[in-house]
Each structure stands twice: as C-alpha cells, then as structure tokens.
Amino acid sequence: MTGKKKSNWFYCIVPTAVVAMVVLSCSGASDKWMGTVDATFKYRPDDRTTTVFDVPRGTKSFTAGLVAGDRVLAVDGEDLTNGSLGEVLAAMNGPVGSVAMVTVQRGAEVLDLEVERMREKKKDKKSD
C-alpha cells in the first residue's frame, strides 16, 4: 500500500479480552494531525468480524449514520471483511477532516457511509 501512512498499533492481552490501542501520529506537517472516526469497534475472533460497538450521539460517526451492530466490510475501498481489529482501526486513520468511506453491512443491507475523521479527544472524568 504505497503512499498510505498507517499508524502504529499494538495489542495488550488482558484476561478474557484483547484490547487494541491506536497511536495517532503527526502526518509530517505540524498542522496536519492524524485522526480516526469517533466510534468504538469490537472484534469477534470466532467469526473474524469487526462490528461497531458504540457511536456517541452528536459525533460525526452518528451524523454519518453508523450504528452499533454494523459489520465493517471495507474502509476506503480496502476489503476488511475478515480483517483483524487492528487492521480495521488502522484503515480508519487518516488526516483530521478527511473522509473515510466506511462500507458496513446492516442486516441484509450494505451501506457506504462517509465519516469525517476527528482528532482523538481525551475523555472527561465527568459523566454526560
């Protein structure tokens, strides 16, 4: 995949779970930060699928139409039907403000959703 900058990622093994962490990095210019879509995803190793786990209301992902339970099939044309969680998360990354074309399966329907990439925000300790 020439010309695409992928972020660094690694797995932490926790009892009964695998947690993927994505390290966002600068794309080269100080004003062009890498970002990702503002939703969370889960991976089921038994059937090798990655699905949307949560889409907070008011986010770009929510506005684009992603919903919990959507199965990720592709990102920007890259087939991720049987991709690992790390591969899906890496494909979601790109310059902040750019659009990720996320292809999902919802029931029998296949949808192409344009999701604007956002800079990762730190979670507040206060609850909404």
Summary of the structure (lengths in Angstrom):
residues: 128
radius of gyration: 14.4
end to end distance: 40.2
largest distance: 43.1
contacts: 327
relative contact order: 0.21
helix: 10%
strand: 44%
